[in-house]
């Protein structure tokens, strides 16, 4: 079995509400799984880039609506019916993501407002229990 080597591509948090800009967030994690065959051939850097993905979380703090997309496809939608400012700050969702090159499924875990996480990173994504920020 190939070793899982996730890597970071890009991370962003944007305020997207039309009137009260900070009341709606769009969080994007771009990441990939390294091409194990390229690594085994002794290649380095960009030559080892494998299957890449984009995880997007859209969250309305006003209404509590949450949408999670993977590679622009709907993965989850829910609505807490609670004000996101006070009652809806912590939310988590886990799912399996298939590596396009190997066909292996990996557990991905998205977390908003993780406990004990630095305030400048209120969102996290983990693969195999490893934080995106530690890839």
PyMOL commands that set and color helices and strands:
alter all, ss='L'
color gray80, all
select helices_A, chain A and resi 21-23+36-40+45-48+132-134
alter helices_A, ss='H'
color red, helices_A
select strands_A, chain A and resi 6-15+24-33+51-60+65-70+73-79+91-98+105-112+123-127+130-131
alter strands_A, ss='S'
color yellow, strands_A
deselect
rebuild
show_as cartoon
